[in-house]
């Protein structure tokens, strides 16, 4: 089981690798292809939209084929997409490639999150997402090195090599999943397949959707627009803006790693509260008219605080909604998380196009407020229903 867990961790590195590439590479991409800077929102919208569809309808596919096979195939899809981006001659060719990337990512995210939530402790969920943080930290660093040579395409090719190695590892490890599941792979995942309409009628599910949407919107608004904001407003060089995103994602990875270490001492709900608390001064720093160095510190703290909220909310899914409904609710949560991913960049793009990118930190503050209110409302509802377990 220990080696299988390592494989799952590495698979989550593969999930993170593509997510931060476009944000760090975009200042160079839009210049080379001679397209508006706001066009990044089209690609992120497509990637996120396809991830939403994949996550929302993944329960049936995962129950039929098993997490291992779906994860391996989906990782191969993301590797193919990374190679496609590296050779894309125009923006319009990138659009169908973005579809492939999004469909692959959604199935990986939904399947592995539910598998770990059902079979491992909270610490492993945090460490799992810490490894996602390794992936999203690694790729901006790779891209910053490539941009130093003025070649964003090489950055995508290097990321493709990393993703290909992870795909091969997943294929080689397929027998381990059956071995660790008593030849009935992923039997513990099977449960009730709830329809979207059924979940819409569940108030607690709807509130969690808002939480997941907001926390991921914060994460992706920083990941996609953080570099551009530093270049446009703080006078950073393109490669330095890309490198600053590495600092942001390092903060996110650190937040998840520390949360995992504390899981045996501090409850999941308290760790969520600590993360939300750290976010407050982080966003204040972003709002103040300080130098670029302080803005990078603010981005680091955003990653540190916000990073632990998503995996801890994911871990609570079987506790909050029951193991049988877990895969369906998990898929819907991840779908709404990616709706946040999908909406955040175009929202920043639209408002910055009208008012200037200087309003970017204000949007982060609004998203933070929505998340905190939804968290408070959800906890209050659980307490009224006597379903709140402060010790989980």
Beta strands, then each sheet from edge to edge (+ up, - down):
end
